[in-house]
Amino acid sequence: MTGAAGPLPPAAWSTVRFGAGAGAAAGVPVLVGWRSADGAGRACARLLVCRAVPGRGPVRPAAGGVPDVHLWADPDGGPDGRWAEFADVLVARTALPPGAARRRAAALLARHPGSLVAVVPHTAAGCVVAVRGAPVAWCGGPGGPPSRPPVPPCLVGSVLHAWLVAGGPPGAVRAVLPGTPARAALR
C-alpha cells in the first residue's frame, strides 16, 4: 500500500476529520492523517453517504467536530504485527476474491474483540469492510475515475471508523473515494 507520502506503514495512528458537507452527489470532504515510527502522511478523500437510512431518517456527518484518532494495524504480522491486538481498525494487505475477503474480514473481527472495523482488499477493485455489530460486511467499490488511484484500504477503514464513532449508521456509507477537499471546508 502506498499513500501520498510513499509506502504506508504496517501500523499507524490515524486522525480523521470531516469537512462541511458538499451535498450527496459531491460527497463530504475528509482529511486523514497518520503517524507511525516510519513517518507521517496525509490524504484527502470524499465520503459518499445516502440521504436517508430506513428507520433512521436523514443522514448528516458531523462536520467540524472533534477529529477521530485511532490505531490501524496489519493483523498479518511483520515487525509491527503485535499492534493488531490494540488496533481499532485491522487492515489486511493481501487481496482475496470477494467471498474469501468477506470471510477473512469477519474472522478478523472475531479474533480481535477490541477492533471496530476490519478491511480486506479484494481482487475485484475494492475492499470488504466488516463492521462490528453490523449484519453484513460493507463492500467498498473502485477508488474512482481511472485517472485517480484507489483509496488505500487503511484510509477506507479509518474513514468508516470515524463515521461510526461520530454516530453515523454503517448502512449509509456508499463509498470512500479519492478527493481534494478545499482547506476551508476542513477548518
C-alpha positions in Angstrom: 0.0 0.0 0.0 1.2 3.5 -0.7 -0.1 6.9 0.3 0.7 10.5 -0.7 3.9 10.2 1.3 5.1 6.9 0.0 4.6 3.3 1.4 2.2 3.1 4.2 3.5 1.6 7.5 2.1 -1.7 8.9 0.6 0.2 11.9 -0.1 3.9 12.5 -2.2 6.3 14.5 -4.8 7.9 12.2 -6.7 11.1 12.6 -9.8 11.7 10.6 -11.7 15.0 10.3 -14.9 15.5 8.3 -15.4 18.8 6.4 -18.6 20.7 5.7 -21.0 18.6 3.6 -20.9 19.3 -0.1 -24.1 17.5 -0.9 -24.9 13.9 -1.5 -23.6 13.8 -5.1 -20.3 15.6 -4.4 -19.6 13.8 -1.1 -18.3 15.0 2.2 -14.6 16.1 2.2 -12.5 14.1 4.6 -8.9 14.7 5.7 -7.0 11.7 7.0 -3.5 12.0 8.6 -1.3 9.2 10.0 1.8 8.9 12.2 4.0 5.9 12.9 7.5 5.1 13.7 8.2 5.1 9.9 6.9 8.7 9.4 3.7 10.6 8.7 1.4 11.3 5.8 -1.8 12.9 4.8 -4.5 12.1 2.3 -7.8 13.6 1.2 -10.9 11.6 0.4 -14.6 12.0 -0.2 -17.2 10.2 1.8 -20.4 9.4 -0.1 -23.4 8.7 2.0 -27.1 8.1 1.2 -29.5 10.9 2.1 -31.6 8.7 4.5 -31.5 5.3 6.1 -34.7 3.4 6.7 -35.7 3.7 10.3 -33.1 6.4 11.0 -34.2 9.2 8.7 -31.8 11.8 7.2 -28.1 11.2 7.5 -25.6 14.1 8.1 -22.0 13.7 9.0 -20.6 15.6 12.0 -18.7 18.3 10.2 -16.2 20.5 12.2 -16.4 18.2 15.2 -13.6 16.7 17.2 -11.4 14.6 15.0 -11.4 10.8 15.5 -8.0 9.4 16.5 -7.5 5.7 16.4 -4.9 3.0 15.7 -4.9 0.9 12.5 -2.7 -2.2 12.0 -1.9 -5.0 9.7 -3.1 -8.2 11.5 -0.9 -10.5 9.4 2.4 -9.8 11.2 5.6 -8.1 10.2 7.6 -6.3 12.7 4.6 -4.3 14.0 2.1 -7.2 13.9 1.8 -7.1 17.7 -0.2 -3.8 17.3 -3.2 -5.7 15.9 -4.1 -6.7 19.4 -4.7 -3.0 20.2 -5.9 -1.7 16.9 -9.3 -0.1 16.3 -9.1 -0.8 12.6 -7.5 -4.0 11.2 -6.2 -3.7 7.6 -5.1 -6.9 5.8 -2.7 -6.3 2.8 -3.3 -9.4 0.7 -6.1 -9.1 -1.8 -8.6 -12.0 -1.9 -11.6 -12.9 -4.1 -14.7 -11.1 -2.8 -16.2 -14.1 -1.0 -13.0 -15.0 0.7 -12.4 -11.3 1.6 -15.8 -11.2 3.4 -15.0 -14.3 5.4 -11.5 -13.0 6.3 -12.8 -9.6 7.4 -15.5 -11.3 9.6 -12.8 -13.7 11.1 -10.5 -10.8 11.9 -13.2 -9.1 14.0 -14.0 -12.4 15.7 -10.3 -12.9 16.6 -9.8 -9.3 17.7 -12.7 -8.3 20.0 -11.4 -4.8 20.6 -11.5 -3.8 16.9 -14.5 -2.0 15.4 -13.6 -2.3 11.7 -11.7 -4.9 9.6 -10.7 -4.2 6.0 -9.6 -6.8 3.4 -8.8 -5.8 -0.2 -10.5 -7.9 -2.8 -9.4 -8.7 -6.3 -12.5 -7.0 -7.9 -11.0 -3.5 -7.4 -12.2 -2.6 -4.0 -12.2 -3.8 -0.4 -14.5 -5.5 2.0 -15.1 -3.8 5.3 -16.6 -5.7 8.2 -18.1 -3.6 11.0 -18.7 -5.0 14.5 -22.4 -5.3 15.2 -23.4 -4.9 11.5 -25.3 -7.9 10.0 -23.2 -8.0 6.8 -19.9 -6.7 5.6 -19.8 -3.4 3.7 -18.2 -3.7 0.3 -16.2 -0.7 -1.0 -16.2 -0.2 -4.7 -13.5 1.0 -7.0 -11.5 4.0 -6.0 -12.9 6.4 -8.5 -12.1 7.5 -12.1 -9.3 5.6 -13.8 -7.1 8.7 -13.7 -7.0 8.6 -9.9 -5.5 5.8 -7.8 -7.9 4.0 -5.5 -8.1 4.9 -1.8 -5.8 2.6 0.2 -7.8 0.1 2.4 -6.3 1.6 5.6 -7.9 5.0 4.7 -11.2 3.4 3.9 -11.1 1.7 7.3 -10.1 5.0 9.0 -12.9 7.0 7.4 -15.5 4.4 8.2 -14.3 4.2 11.8 -14.6 7.9 12.2 -18.1 7.8 10.6 -19.2 5.1 13.1 -17.8 6.8 16.2 -19.5 10.0 15.2 -22.8 8.2 15.3 -23.2 7.5 11.5 -25.1 4.3 10.6 -22.9 1.8 8.6 -25.7 1.3 6.1 -25.5 4.9 5.0 -21.9 4.7 3.6 -21.9 4.3 -0.2 -18.2 4.8 -1.0 -14.9 6.4 0.0 -13.3 8.0 -3.0 -10.1 10.0 -3.6 -10.7 13.7 -3.3 -9.1 17.1 -2.9 -11.4 18.9 -0.5 -10.9 22.6 -0.1 -8.9 23.6 3.0 -11.6 26.0 4.1 -14.2 23.1 4.3 -11.9 21.3 6.8 -11.5 24.1 9.2 
